[in-house]
């Protein structure tokens, strides 16, 4: 297929490269200078989107997504798939989907889970919202860029699934870090802690696959001085989206709110900016009860 790809950053760049490696003709655009193997570069988003079978976007937030949609939708052909892999607010996802559908495109909101490693390795999970026809158009690309794609429902459902997933992730990481810090103060060896919890009822992805304690469990950002994987400020962005959605839906999410407040403190008032979101562990290590 002829594919336009807009947003070639840490996530979008490897995703576009994987599409090119699979034999698709990929034309990309990014505001920053980039060099992606196999990807031809356009001078604008509209140029990258014109005449394509599918256009993929990977953008920082809903405001930028709306602006890019205003630029590229008029340049796209009817019947083009419009696959937005950004993590944005549900309202923006639905507004852009309505705009694209009204112009004759096939929109899918398809945020991802799996981080930079998943983008590079082609092992992302896609949470997709949109019509059956739009999902079918995008599905062959999901198979290249990821290991799983779930059609969650109508437009906006992909964003809803991502927001709920990452609220769980943020809450669980805080709990895992708190527990390790408590275990330290109780004199429990970290490896013993891992051996027990990873095979007991405290089992979680943050413990078993992304352990925040260096030298324990599989290799994780904790073993690289907490250089991201998944940056704390990105977790904060997703938690804020969860609370925005909760307010709009009149949903009671006290743990999500508490996690948002903790990551806000960590990123904006402490040393969390630029660190992996699992760097909550050394934060808790330094703190006492008060």
C-alpha positions as CSV (number, residue, x, y, z in Angstrom):
1,X,0.0,0.0,0.0
2,X,0.9,3.7,-0.3
3,X,1.1,4.9,3.3
4,X,1.4,8.4,4.7
5,X,2.9,8.6,8.2
6,X,2.8,11.9,10.1
7,X,4.7,12.1,13.4
8,X,8.0,10.3,13.2
9,X,9.2,10.6,16.8
10,X,10.4,7.9,19.2
11,X,7.2,5.9,18.5
12,X,6.2,6.9,15.0
13,X,9.7,6.6,13.5
14,X,10.1,2.8,14.3
15,X,6.5,2.1,13.4
16,X,7.0,3.8,9.9
17,X,10.3,1.9,9.4
18,X,8.6,-1.4,10.1
19,X,5.9,-0.6,7.5
20,X,8.6,0.2,5.0
21,X,10.6,-3.0,5.8
22,X,7.4,-5.0,5.1
23,X,7.4,-3.6,1.5
24,X,4.9,-0.7,1.7
25,X,5.6,2.6,0.1
26,X,5.8,5.0,3.1
27,X,6.0,8.8,2.9
28,X,6.5,10.5,6.2
29,X,6.4,14.0,7.7
30,X,7.6,15.4,11.0
31,X,8.2,18.9,12.3
32,X,11.7,17.9,13.4
33,X,14.5,16.8,11.1
34,X,14.4,13.0,10.9
35,X,16.0,10.2,8.9
36,X,14.0,7.0,8.9
37,X,15.2,4.0,6.9
38,X,13.0,3.2,4.0
39,X,10.7,6.3,4.5
40,X,10.6,9.1,2.0
41,X,10.1,12.5,3.5
42,X,7.5,15.0,2.4
43,X,7.6,18.8,2.9
44,X,4.3,18.9,4.7
45,X,1.6,16.8,6.3
46,X,-0.8,17.4,3.4
47,X,1.9,16.3,0.9
48,X,2.5,13.1,2.9
49,X,-1.2,12.4,3.0
50,X,-2.2,13.0,-0.6
51,X,-2.9,10.0,-2.8
52,X,-2.4,7.4,-0.1
53,X,-4.3,4.3,0.7
54,X,-3.8,4.8,4.5
55,X,-2.6,7.7,6.5
56,X,-1.2,7.0,10.0
57,X,-0.7,9.7,12.6
58,X,1.3,9.5,15.9
59,X,1.0,12.9,17.6
60,X,1.5,14.4,21.1
61,X,-2.0,15.6,22.0
62,X,-5.5,16.2,20.9
63,X,-5.0,19.9,20.0
64,X,-2.2,18.9,17.6
65,X,-4.2,16.0,16.2
66,X,-7.1,18.4,15.4
67,X,-4.7,20.9,13.7
68,X,-3.1,18.1,11.6
69,X,-6.5,16.7,10.6
70,X,-7.6,20.2,9.4
71,X,-4.5,20.2,7.2
72,X,-4.5,16.6,5.8
73,X,-8.2,15.7,5.5
74,X,-8.8,18.0,2.5
75,X,-5.7,16.5,0.8
76,X,-6.9,12.9,1.2
77,X,-8.9,10.8,-1.2
78,X,-12.3,9.4,-0.4
79,X,-11.9,5.8,1.0
80,X,-8.5,6.5,2.5
81,X,-7.9,4.9,5.9
82,X,-7.1,7.4,8.6
83,X,-5.4,5.6,11.5
84,X,-4.6,7.8,14.5
85,X,-2.2,6.0,16.9
86,X,-1.8,9.0,19.2
87,X,-3.0,8.9,22.8
88,X,-5.4,11.8,23.1
89,X,-8.7,12.8,24.8
90,X,-11.8,10.9,23.7
91,X,-13.5,14.1,22.6
92,X,-10.7,15.0,20.2
93,X,-10.6,11.4,18.8
94,X,-14.3,11.5,18.1
95,X,-14.3,14.9,16.6
96,X,-11.5,14.0,14.2
97,X,-13.2,10.7,13.3
98,X,-16.4,12.6,12.5
99,X,-14.5,15.1,10.4
100,X,-12.8,12.4,8.4
101,X,-15.9,10.3,8.0
102,X,-17.8,13.3,6.7
103,X,-15.1,13.7,4.1
104,X,-15.4,10.1,3.0
105,X,-12.5,8.6,4.8
106,X,-12.3,5.5,7.0
107,X,-11.2,6.7,10.5
108,X,-9.8,4.5,13.3
109,X,-8.5,5.7,16.6
110,X,-5.9,3.2,17.5
111,X,-3.6,4.2,20.5
112,X,-0.9,1.7,21.4
113,X,0.6,-0.1,24.3
114,X,4.2,-1.4,24.4
115,X,6.4,1.6,24.4
116,X,9.5,2.4,22.3
117,X,10.7,-1.2,22.5
118,X,7.4,-2.5,21.2
119,X,7.4,0.1,18.4
120,X,10.9,-1.0,17.3
121,X,10.2,-4.7,17.7
122,X,6.8,-4.6,16.0
123,X,5.1,-6.0,19.2
124,X,2.7,-3.2,20.0
125,X,-0.9,-3.8,21.1
126,X,-3.5,-1.6,19.3
127,X,-6.8,-0.6,20.9
128,X,-9.0,0.4,18.0
129,X,-12.2,2.4,17.7
130,X,-14.1,2.8,14.4
131,X,-16.4,1.0,11.9
132,X,-15.8,-2.6,10.9
133,X,-14.8,-1.4,7.4
134,X,-12.3,1.1,8.8
135,X,-10.8,-1.5,11.1
136,X,-10.5,-4.0,8.3
137,X,-8.6,-1.5,6.2
138,X,-6.1,-0.8,9.0
139,X,-5.7,-4.4,10.3
140,X,-3.0,-5.5,7.9
141,X,-0.8,-2.6,9.1
142,X,-1.6,-3.5,12.7
143,X,-0.3,-7.0,12.0
144,X,3.1,-5.5,10.9
145,X,3.5,-2.9,13.6
146,X,2.2,-5.0,16.5
147,X,1.4,-8.4,17.9
148,X,-2.3,-7.7,18.7
149,X,-5.1,-5.4,17.7
150,X,-8.5,-5.3,19.5
151,X,-11.5,-3.7,17.8
152,X,-13.0,-2.1,20.9
153,X,-16.0,-0.5,19.4
154,X,-17.1,2.7,17.6
155,X,-14.9,5.9,17.3
156,X,-13.4,6.9,20.6
157,X,-13.5,3.3,22.0
158,X,-9.8,2.8,21.4
159,X,-8.9,5.9,23.3
160,X,-11.2,4.9,26.1
161,X,-9.5,1.5,26.4
162,X,-6.0,3.1,26.4
163,X,-7.0,5.6,29.1
164,X,-8.5,2.9,31.4
165,X,-5.5,0.6,30.8
166,X,-2.9,3.3,31.7
167,X,-4.9,4.4,34.7
168,X,-4.5,0.9,36.0
169,X,-0.8,0.9,35.0
170,X,-0.1,4.2,36.9
171,X,-1.9,3.0,40.0
172,X,-0.2,-0.4,40.0
173,X,3.3,1.1,39.5
174,X,2.8,3.3,42.5
175,X,1.6,0.3,44.6
176,X,4.6,-1.8,43.5
177,X,7.1,1.0,44.3
178,X,5.5,1.6,47.7
179,X,5.7,-2.1,48.5
180,X,9.4,-2.4,47.6
181,X,10.2,0.7,49.7
182,X,8.3,-0.8,52.7
183,X,10.0,-4.1,52.2
184,X,13.4,-2.3,52.3
185,X,12.5,-0.6,55.6
186,X,11.4,-4.0,57.0
187,X,14.7,-5.5,56.1
188,X,13.3,-7.8,53.4
189,X,15.7,-8.7,50.5
190,X,14.4,-7.4,47.2
191,X,15.0,-10.6,45.4
192,X,13.1,-12.5,48.0
193,X,10.3,-9.9,47.8
194,X,10.2,-10.4,44.0
195,X,10.3,-14.2,44.3
196,X,7.2,-14.2,46.6
197,X,5.1,-11.5,45.0
198,X,5.7,-12.5,41.4
199,X,4.2,-15.9,42.0
200,X,1.6,-14.8,44.5
201,X,-1.6,-12.7,44.6
202,X,0.4,-9.5,44.3
203,X,1.4,-10.6,40.7
204,X,1.2,-7.7,38.3
205,X,2.8,-6.5,35.0
206,X,4.7,-3.8,36.9
207,X,6.2,-6.4,39.2
208,X,6.8,-9.3,36.8
209,X,7.6,-7.6,33.5
210,X,8.7,-4.1,34.4
211,X,10.1,-4.4,37.9
212,X,11.1,-1.0,39.4
213,X,13.9,-2.5,41.5
214,X,17.3,-2.7,39.7
215,X,18.8,-6.2,39.4
216,X,15.5,-7.9,40.1
217,X,13.3,-9.7,37.5
218,X,13.7,-9.1,33.7
219,X,15.8,-6.2,32.5
220,X,13.9,-3.0,32.8
221,X,14.6,0.8,32.8
222,X,15.5,0.4,36.5
223,X,18.6,-1.4,35.3
224,X,19.5,1.7,33.2
225,X,19.4,4.3,35.9
226,X,15.6,4.8,35.2
227,X,16.1,6.2,31.7
228,X,12.7,5.9,30.0
229,X,11.1,3.3,28.6
230,X,7.9,5.2,29.4
231,X,8.6,8.6,30.8
232,X,6.9,9.8,34.0
233,X,5.6,12.9,32.2
234,X,3.9,10.6,29.6
235,X,2.3,8.7,32.4
236,X,1.1,11.9,33.9
237,X,-0.4,13.0,30.6
238,X,-2.3,9.7,30.4
239,X,-3.5,9.9,34.0
240,X,-4.7,13.4,33.4
241,X,-6.6,12.2,30.4
242,X,-8.2,9.5,32.6
243,X,-9.4,12.1,35.0
244,X,-10.7,14.4,32.2
245,X,-12.7,11.4,30.9
246,X,-13.8,10.5,34.4
247,X,-15.1,14.0,35.0
248,X,-17.0,14.0,31.7
249,X,-18.5,10.6,32.4
250,X,-19.3,11.3,36.1
251,X,-17.1,8.4,37.2
252,X,-15.7,8.1,40.7
253,X,-11.9,7.3,40.3
254,X,-10.3,8.1,43.7
255,X,-7.2,5.9,43.0
256,X,-6.8,7.4,39.6
257,X,-7.0,10.9,41.1
258,X,-4.5,10.0,43.8
259,X,-2.1,8.6,41.2
260,X,-2.5,11.7,39.1
261,X,-1.6,13.9,42.1
262,X,1.5,11.8,42.9
263,X,2.8,11.9,39.4
264,X,2.1,15.6,39.2
265,X,4.2,16.1,42.3
266,X,6.9,13.8,41.0
267,X,7.2,15.4,37.6
268,X,6.6,19.1,38.3
269,X,8.0,19.6,41.8
270,X,10.6,16.8,42.2
271,X,13.1,15.1,39.9
272,X,10.8,12.9,37.8
273,X,10.9,14.9,34.6
274,X,12.8,12.8,32.0
275,X,12.9,9.8,34.2
276,X,11.0,6.5,33.7
277,X,7.7,6.2,35.4
278,X,9.1,3.4,37.6
279,X,11.5,5.9,39.2
280,X,8.8,6.3,41.8
281,X,10.7,3.6,43.7
282,X,13.8,5.8,44.5
283,X,11.3,8.6,45.3
284,X,9.6,6.5,48.0
285,X,13.0,5.2,49.3
286,X,13.9,8.7,50.3
287,X,10.7,9.5,52.0
288,X,9.4,8.7,55.5
289,X,5.9,8.5,56.8
290,X,5.3,12.2,57.3
